[in-house]
């Protein structure tokens, strides 16, 4: 108890207004016993975001882009999360139907993600066979390597964080020995 009192006294010496602020916080009335603090459910939050997205589409005539404004960025990220849920099959049918009413919301993904991954792997393999090294991210000296360097860096990051699929990790180890550095 003495240590606590000493710590409080030292804090008061450093900042005399600190103690008054503590009293102010503790002096606030408690929530009434008959009124529960109302928290929004996930369902309510989802529909609030959806309504904001609908208003944005009505106002601008399109799905929000990431760099339009801070509000658009929030909606863009929320919509990206819905796309991931849709791809994973966890988006409920009523939510899918509501998003379908907005138009093309699934995104402009270019083809099959697995086919693109294999294509990038082949490109890195060909690059390494031709140069004897991995691609380097240097826009000034090696601008043609940027896409491959970013792709390989992303695979390394996912591997380090344990998020790289095991089949892809095995494939990288087969084709590109020493890819993980």
N, CA, C and O of each residue as an XYZ file, in Angstrom:
724
protein
N       0.829     -1.194      0.000
C       0.000      0.000      0.000
C       0.873      1.256      0.000
O       0.549      2.256     -0.641
N       2.000      1.182      0.742
C       2.899      2.337      0.809
C       3.492      2.644     -0.563
O       3.701      3.807     -0.910
N       3.764      1.591     -1.344
C       4.322      1.809     -2.689
C       3.319      2.539     -3.572
O       3.688      3.407     -4.363
N       2.072      2.184     -3.429
C       1.021      2.841     -4.219
C       0.919      4.310     -3.832
O       0.837      5.182     -4.697
N       0.924      4.579     -2.540
C       0.825      5.969     -2.074
C       2.019      6.779     -2.559
O       1.866      7.924     -2.985
N       3.236      6.173     -2.492
C       4.421      6.888     -2.993
C       4.307      7.161     -4.483
O       4.648      8.251     -4.941
N       3.827      6.177     -5.247
C       3.678      6.368     -6.699
C       2.665      7.457     -7.008
O       2.875      8.262     -7.916
N       1.566      7.488     -6.260
C       0.560      8.530     -6.463
C       1.135      9.888     -6.103
O       0.925     10.854     -6.838
N       1.850      9.989     -4.998
C       2.448     11.272     -4.595
C       3.469     11.753     -5.619
O       3.532     12.946     -5.916
N       4.284     10.822     -6.172
C       5.240     11.223     -7.219
C       4.520     11.738     -8.458
O       4.955     12.713     -9.070
N       3.432     11.094     -8.826
C       2.666     11.542     -9.998
C       2.061     12.919     -9.749
O       2.033     13.757    -10.650
N       1.576     13.157     -8.529
C       1.004     14.464     -8.197
C       2.084     15.532     -8.236
O       1.820     16.653     -8.670
N       3.302     15.210     -7.790
C       4.404     16.170     -7.855
C       4.741     16.517     -9.293
O       5.013     17.677     -9.604
N       4.727     15.520    -10.176
C       5.028     15.770    -11.589
C       3.928     16.575    -12.270
O       4.203     17.485    -13.052
N       2.678     16.228    -11.965
C       1.534     16.863    -12.633
C       0.417     17.068    -11.612
O      -0.369     16.155    -11.359
N       0.345     18.264    -11.027
C      -0.661     18.514     -9.996
C      -2.102     18.336    -10.481
O      -2.983     18.006     -9.687
N      -2.349     18.551    -11.767
C      -3.714     18.432    -12.286
C      -4.139     16.969    -12.450
O      -5.322     16.687    -12.642
N      -3.194     16.050    -12.376
C      -3.498     14.642    -12.574
C      -4.491     14.122    -11.541
O      -5.437     13.413    -11.886
N      -4.279     14.469    -10.290
C      -5.156     13.990     -9.222
C      -6.582     14.501     -9.408
O      -7.544     13.760     -9.203
N      -6.719     15.787     -9.803
C      -8.049     16.337    -10.059
C      -8.751     15.584    -11.190
O      -9.953     15.327    -11.130
N      -7.978     15.238    -12.221
C      -8.576     14.496    -13.344
C      -9.042     13.121    -12.878
O     -10.093     12.645    -13.307
N      -8.271     12.484    -12.008
C      -8.674     11.171    -11.478
C      -9.981     11.289    -10.700
O     -10.881     10.462    -10.848
N     -10.074     12.324     -9.871
C     -11.308     12.512     -9.106
C     -12.478     12.762    -10.036
O     -13.589     12.293     -9.789
N     -12.226     13.506    -11.113
C     -13.294     13.815    -12.056
C     -13.821     12.533    -12.703
O     -15.029     12.357    -12.858
N     -12.902     11.643    -13.078
C     -13.310     10.381    -13.701
C     -14.102      9.533    -12.711
O     -15.138      8.971    -13.066
N     -13.622      9.436    -11.477
C     -14.286      8.602    -10.487
C     -15.571      9.217     -9.961
O     -16.391      8.522     -9.362
N     -15.753     10.500    -10.175
C     -16.926     11.194     -9.663
C     -18.115     11.117    -10.619
O     -19.184     11.647    -10.316
N     -17.940     10.461    -11.774
C     -19.016     10.371    -12.750
C     -20.068      9.379    -12.269
O     -19.743      8.399    -11.599
N     -21.324      9.632    -12.609
C     -22.370      8.700    -12.178
C     -22.246      7.362    -12.904
O     -21.794      7.298    -14.047
N     -22.646      6.318    -12.232
C     -22.618      4.982    -12.827
C     -23.838      4.824    -13.734
O     -24.792      5.599    -13.667
N     -23.777      3.792    -14.590
C     -24.929      3.504    -15.429
C     -26.094      3.121    -14.527
O     -25.908      2.403    -13.544
N     -27.286      3.590    -14.850
C     -28.448      3.183    -14.054
C     -28.622      1.666    -14.102
O     -28.389      1.041    -15.136
N     -29.026      1.090    -12.996
C     -29.152     -0.366    -12.911
C     -30.256     -0.895    -13.831
O     -30.190     -2.032    -14.297
N     -31.255     -0.077    -14.084
C     -32.375     -0.555    -14.899
C     -32.132     -0.366    -16.398
O     -32.940     -0.820    -17.209
N     -31.050      0.286    -16.775
C     -30.772      0.534    -18.197
C     -29.444     -0.095    -18.575
O     -28.387      0.322    -18.102
N     -29.511     -1.091    -19.422
C     -28.287     -1.739    -19.874
C     -27.627     -0.868    -20.937
O     -28.290     -0.189    -21.721
N     -26.313     -0.915    -20.934
C     -25.564     -0.207    -21.973
C     -25.839     -0.898    -23.304
O     -25.571     -2.090    -23.461
N     -26.364     -0.159    -24.241
C     -26.766     -0.751    -25.511
C     -25.565     -0.856    -26.451
O     -24.943      0.142    -26.815
N     -25.262     -2.095    -26.827
C     -24.198     -2.346    -27.794
C     -24.839     -2.842    -29.075
O     -25.824     -3.581    -29.063
N     -24.259     -2.418    -30.166
C     -24.779     -2.865    -31.452
C     -24.292     -4.279    -31.731
O     -23.156     -4.636    -31.421
N     -25.164     -5.067    -32.316
C     -24.778     -6.432    -32.687
C     -23.997     -6.380    -33.996
O     -23.999     -5.369    -34.699
N     -23.337     -7.476    -34.306
C     -22.597     -7.548    -35.573
C     -23.540     -7.391    -36.755
O     -23.197     -6.795    -37.775
N     -24.723     -7.936    -36.593
C     -25.731     -7.822    -37.653
C     -26.089     -6.351    -37.894
O     -26.167     -5.901    -39.037
N     -26.303     -5.616    -36.808
C     -26.636     -4.192    -36.942
C     -25.491     -3.428    -37.576
O     -25.717     -2.582    -38.441
N     -24.262     -3.713    -37.161
C     -23.098     -3.025    -37.722
C     -22.978     -3.332    -39.210
O     -22.692     -2.439    -40.009
N     -23.198     -4.610    -39.590
C     -23.107     -4.976    -41.001
C     -24.098     -4.162    -41.832
O     -23.734     -3.616    -42.873
N     -25.353     -4.081    -41.373
C     -26.365     -3.360    -42.144
C     -26.116     -1.860    -42.130
O     -26.479     -1.176    -43.088
N     -25.511     -1.329    -41.081
C     -25.140      0.094    -41.081
C     -24.091      0.363    -42.156
O     -24.191      1.340    -42.898
N     -23.081     -0.513    -42.237
C     -22.072     -0.363    -43.298
C     -22.714     -0.508    -44.671
O     -22.403      0.244    -45.595
N     -23.605     -1.473    -44.797
C     -24.270     -1.674    -46.081
C     -25.064     -0.431    -46.481
O     -25.020     -0.023    -47.642
N     -25.783      0.171    -45.548
C     -26.556      1.382    -45.848
C     -25.641      2.533    -46.250
O     -25.969      3.305    -47.152
N     -24.493      2.648    -45.581
C     -23.530      3.688    -45.973
C     -22.988      3.424    -47.375
O     -22.795      4.353    -48.160
N     -22.744      2.145    -47.683
C     -22.273      1.777    -49.015
C     -23.330      2.085    -50.065
O     -23.011      2.609    -51.132
N     -24.571      1.766    -49.774
C     -25.672      2.052    -50.691
C     -25.782      3.551    -50.958
O     -25.968      3.971    -52.101
N     -25.668      4.355    -49.904
C     -25.723      5.814    -50.075
C     -24.558      6.296    -50.938
O     -24.733      7.190    -51.766
N     -23.390      5.721    -50.755
C     -22.229      6.113    -51.565
C     -22.451      5.776    -53.029
O     -22.149      6.579    -53.912
N     -22.989      4.567    -53.288
C     -23.235      4.158    -54.672
C     -24.294      5.062    -55.304
O     -24.169      5.445    -56.467
N     -25.340      5.406    -54.539
C     -26.372      6.311    -55.053
C     -25.796      7.686    -55.382
O     -26.131      8.282    -56.405
N     -24.933      8.178    -54.510
C     -24.378      9.525    -54.687
C     -23.340      9.585    -55.809
O     -23.344     10.522    -56.607
N     -22.450      8.584    -55.873
C     -21.338      8.635    -56.824
C     -21.537      7.755    -58.048
O     -20.813      7.885    -59.035
N     -22.508      6.867    -57.990
C     -22.775      6.009    -59.134
C     -21.812      4.844    -59.282
O     -21.783      4.202    -60.332
N     -21.026      4.560    -58.258
C     -20.051      3.462    -58.346
C     -19.647      3.008    -56.948
O     -19.926      3.670    -55.948
N     -18.991      1.875    -56.916
C     -18.433      1.327    -55.676
C     -17.277      2.235    -55.241
O     -16.571      2.760    -56.102
N     -17.060      2.439    -53.940
C     -15.973      3.326    -53.504
C     -14.593      2.783    -53.860
O     -14.356      1.575    -53.855
N     -13.699      3.706    -54.166
C     -12.305      3.354    -54.425
C     -11.499      3.611    -53.155
O     -11.926      4.356    -52.273
N     -10.348      2.992    -53.081
C      -9.545      3.068    -51.865
C      -9.056      4.484    -51.576
O      -8.949      4.868    -50.411
N      -8.762      5.257    -52.599
C      -8.141      6.553    -52.385
C      -9.067      7.741    -52.627
O      -8.589      8.859    -52.819
N     -10.377      7.523    -52.623
C     -11.309      8.635    -52.827
C     -11.297      9.594    -51.651
O     -11.068     10.791    -51.826
N     -11.540      9.085    -50.473
C     -11.605      9.895    -49.249
C     -11.475      8.942    -48.066
O     -11.553      7.725    -48.239
N     -11.277      9.486    -46.865
C     -11.204      8.586    -45.695
C     -12.475      7.752    -45.503
O     -12.394      6.575    -45.151
N     -13.651      8.359    -45.735
C     -14.901      7.601    -45.614
C     -14.989      6.503    -46.667
O     -15.425      5.387    -46.383
N     -14.569      6.834    -47.885
C     -14.588      5.836    -48.959
C     -13.626      4.704    -48.658
O     -13.903      3.547    -48.974
N     -12.489      5.033    -48.044
C     -11.510      4.002    -47.713
C     -12.094      3.000    -46.714
O     -11.857      1.797    -46.823
N     -12.855      3.503    -45.745
C     -13.492      2.611    -44.767
C     -14.469      1.680    -45.482
O     -14.481      0.476    -45.227
N     -15.290      2.236    -46.377
C     -16.248      1.409    -47.117
C     -15.542      0.427    -48.049
O     -15.966     -0.719    -48.200
N     -14.459      0.893    -48.670
C     -13.691      0.027    -49.567
C     -13.151     -1.178    -48.813
O     -13.260     -2.311    -49.283
N     -12.571     -0.935    -47.645
C     -12.008     -2.033    -46.855
C     -13.106     -2.971    -46.354
O     -12.919     -4.187    -46.311
N     -14.243     -2.403    -45.978
C     -15.362     -3.236    -45.546
C     -15.817     -4.128    -46.697
O     -16.080     -5.314    -46.502
N     -15.910     -3.556    -47.898
C     -16.336     -4.317    -49.069
C     -15.309     -5.391    -49.424
O     -15.679     -6.491    -49.833
N     -14.034     -5.080    -49.270
C     -12.998     -6.089    -49.497
C     -13.179     -7.264    -48.531
O     -13.013     -8.420    -48.919
N     -13.511     -6.969    -47.299
C     -13.764     -8.022    -46.319
C     -14.963     -8.867    -46.739
O     -14.948    -10.087    -46.578
N     -15.994     -8.230    -47.271
C     -17.160     -8.984    -47.751
C     -16.776     -9.863    -48.940
O     -17.281    -10.977    -49.076
N     -15.886     -9.370    -49.800
C     -15.418    -10.186    -50.929
C     -14.671    -11.417    -50.432
O     -14.863    -12.519    -50.946
N     -13.819    -11.222    -49.432
C     -13.096    -12.364    -48.863
C     -14.072    -13.366    -48.251
O     -13.927    -14.574    -48.438
N     -15.065    -12.862    -47.521
C     -16.076    -13.759    -46.944
C     -16.829    -14.496    -48.037
O     -17.119    -15.685    -47.899
N     -17.147    -13.801    -49.123
C     -17.852    -14.414    -50.247
C     -16.995    -15.517    -50.873
O     -17.484    -16.609    -51.159
N     -15.706    -15.213    -51.083
C     -14.800    -16.208    -51.670
C     -14.659    -17.426    -50.767
O     -14.532    -18.551    -51.251
N     -14.681    -17.203    -49.463
C     -14.540    -18.304    -48.508
C     -15.850    -19.049    -48.303
O     -15.864    -20.116    -47.689
N     -16.950    -18.502    -48.809
C     -18.250    -19.138    -48.665
C     -18.913    -18.875    -47.324
O     -19.820    -19.611    -46.935
N     -18.479    -17.833    -46.602
C     -19.049    -17.548    -45.283
C     -20.013    -16.371    -45.300
O     -20.556    -16.007    -44.257
N     -20.233    -15.774    -46.458
C     -21.191    -14.667    -46.551
C     -22.596    -15.253    -46.693
O     -22.843    -16.081    -47.570
N     -23.509    -14.822    -45.832
C     -24.853    -15.390    -45.835
C     -25.595    -15.021    -47.120
O     -25.285    -14.008    -47.748
N     -26.567    -15.833    -47.510
C     -27.295    -15.561    -48.751
C     -28.017    -14.213    -48.756
O     -28.060    -13.548    -49.791
N     -28.589    -13.796    -47.617
C     -29.290    -12.509    -47.613
C     -28.311    -11.355    -47.815
O     -28.652    -10.369    -48.468
N     -27.116    -11.460    -47.270
C     -26.111    -10.417    -47.465
C     -25.602    -10.420    -48.903
O     -25.396     -9.362    -49.497
N     -25.404    -11.603    -49.453
C     -24.974    -11.705    -50.852
C     -26.015    -11.087    -51.767
O     -25.678    -10.353    -52.696
N     -27.278    -11.386    -51.504
C     -28.356    -10.830    -52.312
C     -28.398     -9.306    -52.199
O     -28.596     -8.616    -53.198
N     -28.214     -8.781    -50.988
C     -28.222     -7.333    -50.792
C     -27.064     -6.686    -51.552
O     -27.246     -5.648    -52.187
N     -25.879     -7.289    -51.492
C     -24.731     -6.727    -52.210
C     -24.904     -6.859    -53.721
O     -24.471     -5.985    -54.472
N     -25.531     -7.940    -54.170
C     -25.785     -8.103    -55.603
C     -26.696     -7.001    -56.135
O     -26.602     -6.625    -57.303
N     -27.579     -6.483    -55.281
C     -28.483     -5.413    -55.696
C     -27.730     -4.131    -56.036
O     -28.258     -3.273    -56.743
N     -26.501     -3.993    -55.538
C     -25.703     -2.797    -55.832
C     -25.044     -2.849    -57.190
O     -24.559     -1.828    -57.678
N     -25.016     -4.000    -57.806
C     -24.324     -4.138    -59.076
C     -23.093     -5.003    -58.910
O     -23.078     -5.913    -58.081
N     -22.062     -4.731    -59.688
C     -20.832     -5.522    -59.669
C     -20.006     -5.173    -58.439
O     -19.278     -4.180    -58.435
N     -20.117     -5.980    -57.409
C     -19.398     -5.717    -56.167
C     -18.294     -6.731    -55.892
O     -17.418     -6.492    -55.061
N     -18.339     -7.868    -56.594
C     -17.380     -8.927    -56.325
C     -15.970     -8.492    -56.674
O     -15.004     -9.028    -56.131
N     -15.839     -7.534    -57.567
C     -14.521     -7.011    -57.884
C     -14.092     -7.380    -59.278
O     -14.758     -8.133    -59.988
N     -12.982     -6.837    -59.641
C     -12.440     -7.057    -60.983
C     -11.188     -7.912    -60.890
O     -10.138     -7.556    -61.425
N     -11.306     -9.037    -60.209
C     -10.165     -9.929    -60.109
C      -9.867    -10.481    -61.488
O     -10.772    -10.827    -62.247
N      -8.605    -10.555    -61.794
C      -8.217    -10.987    -63.132
C      -7.962    -12.487    -63.143
O      -6.851    -12.937    -62.861
N      -8.969    -13.239    -63.461
C      -8.802    -14.673    -63.625
C      -8.670    -15.433    -62.326
O      -9.062    -14.968    -61.255
N      -8.111    -16.601    -62.458
C      -7.965    -17.537    -61.356
C      -6.734    -17.168    -60.531
O      -5.650    -16.999    -61.088
N      -6.883    -17.041    -59.219
C      -5.767    -16.652    -58.355
C      -4.666    -17.712    -58.366
O      -3.484    -17.369    -58.331
N      -5.034    -18.986    -58.413
C      -4.021    -20.041    -58.439
C      -3.242    -20.027    -59.745
O      -2.032    -20.255    -59.752
N      -3.926    -19.764    -60.843
C      -3.240    -19.693    -62.138
C      -2.275    -18.505    -62.159
O      -1.165    -18.620    -62.678
N      -2.689    -17.371    -61.601
C      -1.803    -16.208    -61.532
C      -0.582    -16.515    -60.665
O       0.536    -16.130    -61.008
N      -0.792    -17.208    -59.539
C       0.317    -17.558    -58.658
C       1.321    -18.441    -59.388
O       2.530    -18.232    -59.285
N       0.821    -19.425    -60.124
C       1.710    -20.323    -60.886
C       2.452    -19.557    -61.975
O       3.627    -19.816    -62.232
N       1.768    -18.619    -62.610
C       2.419    -17.818    -63.655
C       3.567    -16.993    -63.078
O       4.646    -16.914    -63.665
N       3.315    -16.368    -61.900
C       4.375    -15.589    -61.248
C       5.550    -16.490    -60.855
O       6.709    -16.099    -60.996
N       5.251    -17.680    -60.368
C       6.311    -18.611    -60.002
C       7.156    -18.961    -61.226
O       8.384    -18.998    -61.141
N       6.509    -19.217    -62.358
C       7.240    -19.518    -63.594
C       8.092    -18.329    -64.022
O       9.226    -18.506    -64.467
N       7.553    -17.119    -63.891
C       8.314    -15.924    -64.277
C       9.548    -15.752    -63.395
O      10.623    -15.411    -63.891
N       9.400    -15.985    -62.092
C      10.557    -15.873    -61.192
C      11.569    -16.968    -61.520
O      12.775    -16.721    -61.488
N      11.095    -18.174    -61.834
C      11.990    -19.270    -62.185
C      12.776    -18.938    -63.453
O      13.984    -19.167    -63.512
N      12.098    -18.402    -64.463
C      12.776    -18.017    -65.697
C      13.764    -16.882    -65.451
O      14.860    -16.877    -66.012
N      13.380    -15.930    -64.620
C      14.270    -14.814    -64.299
C      15.536    -15.334    -63.623
O      16.646    -14.930    -63.970
N      15.361    -16.229    -62.661
C      16.518    -16.765    -61.937
C      17.398    -17.598    -62.857
O      18.623    -17.553    -62.749
N      16.782    -18.365    -63.770
C      17.564    -19.173    -64.710
C      18.384    -18.282    -65.636
O      19.505    -18.627    -66.008
N      17.812    -17.121    -66.010
C      18.512    -16.218    -66.922
C      19.575    -15.364    -66.255
O      20.593    -15.049    -66.871
N      19.351    -14.983    -64.998
C      20.279    -14.054    -64.341
C      21.108    -14.699    -63.240
O      22.146    -14.162    -62.854
N      20.664    -15.844    -62.731
C      21.383    -16.506    -61.653
C      21.112    -15.904    -60.286
O      21.822    -16.207    -59.327
N      20.098    -15.058    -60.183
C      19.766    -14.422    -58.900
C      18.259    -14.214    -58.820
O      17.534    -14.371    -59.802
N      17.810    -13.851    -57.610
C      16.395    -13.535    -57.428
C      16.140    -12.081    -57.829
O      17.068    -11.272    -57.802
N      14.910    -11.732    -58.198
C      14.599    -10.341    -58.543
C      14.782     -9.414    -57.349
O      14.556     -9.801    -56.202
N      15.196     -8.182    -57.638
C      15.478     -7.184    -56.605
C      14.502     -6.033    -56.760
O      14.208     -5.597    -57.873
N      14.000     -5.541    -55.624
C      13.094     -4.391    -55.672
C      13.934     -3.121    -55.668
O      14.366     -2.645    -54.618
N      14.154     -2.588    -56.854
C      14.881     -1.326    -57.012
C      14.338     -0.662    -58.275
O      14.733     -1.008    -59.389
N      13.442      0.281    -58.092
C      12.756      0.890    -59.235
C      13.693      1.661    -60.151
O      13.403      1.826    -61.336
N      14.799      2.130    -59.622
C      15.716      2.926    -60.433
C      16.615      2.026    -61.266
O      16.676      2.173    -62.486
N      17.314      1.096    -60.622
C      18.279      0.261    -61.338
C      17.647     -0.937    -62.025
O      18.131     -1.367    -63.072
N      16.574     -1.488    -61.459
C      15.943     -2.694    -62.017
C      14.420     -2.531    -62.088
O      13.702     -3.259    -61.403
N      13.914     -1.602    -62.890
C      12.461     -1.380    -62.903
C      11.667     -2.562    -63.446
O      10.496     -2.722    -63.099
N      12.275     -3.391    -64.288
C      11.563     -4.525    -64.861
C      11.387     -5.684    -63.875
O      10.610     -6.605    -64.131
N      12.100     -5.640    -62.759
C      12.025     -6.708    -61.763
C      11.024     -6.410    -60.649
O      10.787     -7.270    -59.801
N      10.438     -5.230    -60.626
C       9.635     -4.781    -59.495
C       8.487     -5.735    -59.182
O       8.308     -6.120    -58.027
N       7.720     -6.115    -60.170
C       6.544     -6.964    -59.936
C       6.960     -8.308    -59.353
O       6.343     -8.801    -58.409
N       8.004     -8.895    -59.916
C       8.459    -10.199    -59.431
C       9.050    -10.085    -58.030
O       8.846    -10.969    -57.198
N       9.780     -9.004    -57.762
C      10.374     -8.819    -56.434
C       9.290     -8.629    -55.377
O       9.399     -9.165    -54.273
N       8.257     -7.878    -55.704
C       7.158     -7.680    -54.763
C       6.438     -9.001    -54.521
O       6.113     -9.330    -53.379
N       6.187     -9.755    -55.576
C       5.511    -11.043    -55.431
C       6.312    -11.986    -54.550
O       5.760    -12.610    -53.644
N       7.615    -12.094    -54.811
C       8.461    -12.992    -54.022
C       8.569    -12.505    -52.575
O       8.570    -13.314    -51.648
N       8.657    -11.211    -52.382
C       8.703    -10.652    -51.027
C       7.429    -10.959    -50.257
O       7.472    -11.237    -49.059
N       6.304    -10.908    -50.942
C       5.032    -11.223    -50.297
C       4.980    -12.701    -49.887
O       4.467    -13.036    -48.820
N       5.515    -13.578    -50.741
C       5.549    -15.010    -50.389
C       6.424    -15.217    -49.157
O       6.083    -16.002    -48.272
N       7.554    -14.512    -49.103
C       8.450    -14.638    -47.942
C       7.760    -14.142    -46.668
O       7.872    -14.765    -45.612
N       7.053    -13.028    -46.776
C       6.355    -12.481    -45.608
C       5.284    -13.449    -45.126
O       5.176    -13.716    -43.929
N       4.501    -13.970    -46.046
C       3.454    -14.920    -45.656
C       4.066    -16.166    -45.033
O       3.530    -16.710    -44.068
N       5.186    -16.617    -45.585
C       5.862    -17.794    -45.026
C       6.346    -17.512    -43.604
O       6.168    -18.342    -42.713
N       6.948    -16.359    -43.390
C       7.467    -15.983    -42.076
C       6.339    -15.887    -41.042
O       6.519    -16.250    -39.880
N       5.174    -15.394    -41.482
C       4.040    -15.252    -40.569
C       3.205    -16.523    -40.458
O       2.235    -16.565    -39.701
N       3.574    -17.549    -41.202
C       2.839    -18.806    -41.144
C       1.531    -18.781    -41.915
O       0.643    -19.592    -41.654
N       1.401    -17.857    -42.866
C       0.156    -17.736    -43.623
C       0.264    -18.271    -45.046
O      -0.722    -18.263    -45.784
N       1.445    -18.735    -45.441
C       1.621    -19.276    -46.787
C       1.084    -20.702    -46.816
O       1.423    -21.533    -45.973
N       0.244    -20.961    -47.803
C      -0.324    -22.305    -47.913
C       0.794    -23.323    -48.077
O       1.797    -23.042    -48.733
N       0.631    -24.500    -47.485
C       1.693    -25.509    -47.512
C       1.977    -26.001    -48.926
O       3.129    -26.279    -49.260
N       0.949    -26.113    -49.759
C       1.189    -26.559    -51.129
C       2.036    -25.534    -51.891
O       2.886    -25.911    -52.697
N       1.811    -24.267    -51.641
C       2.602    -23.230    -52.305
C       4.026    -23.199    -51.757
O       4.979    -22.992    -52.508
N       4.168    -23.401    -50.459
C       5.517    -23.434    -49.872
C       6.315    -24.583    -50.474
O       7.481    -24.412    -50.831
N       5.688    -25.761    -50.588
C       6.373    -26.916    -51.181
C       6.751    -26.642    -52.633
O       7.845    -26.983    -53.082
N       5.842    -26.032    -53.342
C       6.105    -25.720    -54.764
C       7.269    -24.746    -54.897
O       8.125    -24.915    -55.765
N       7.305    -23.725    -54.039
C       8.421    -22.781    -54.059
C       9.741    -23.479    -53.748
O      10.757    -23.195    -54.382
N       9.730    -24.389    -52.780
C      10.950    -25.112    -52.420
C      11.414    -26.030    -53.544
O      12.615    -26.212    -53.743
N      10.453    -26.617    -54.289
C      10.801    -27.475    -55.421
C      11.460    -26.682    -56.536
O      12.497    -27.076    -57.070
N      10.843    -25.558    -56.879
C      11.247    -24.808    -58.060
C      12.378    -23.821    -57.769
O      13.283    -23.665    -58.589
N      12.339    -23.158    -56.620
C      13.305    -22.105    -56.290
C      14.031    -22.434    -54.988
O      13.617    -21.987    -53.919
N      15.089    -23.198    -55.068
C      15.816    -23.515    -53.838
C      16.432    -22.230    -53.276
O      17.000    -21.420    -54.009
N      16.304    -22.070    -51.963
C      16.839    -20.878    -51.314
C      15.958    -19.643    -51.437
O      16.420    -18.528    -51.195
N      14.700    -19.828    -51.808
C      13.800    -18.683    -52.030
C      13.498    -17.934    -50.751
O      13.254    -16.728    -50.796
N      13.506    -18.615    -49.597
C      13.130    -17.974    -48.345
C      14.271    -17.236    -47.665
O      14.090    -16.659    -46.593
N      15.417    -17.254    -48.269
C      16.653    -16.637    -47.744
C      17.025    -17.266    -46.470
O      18.031    -16.892    -45.867
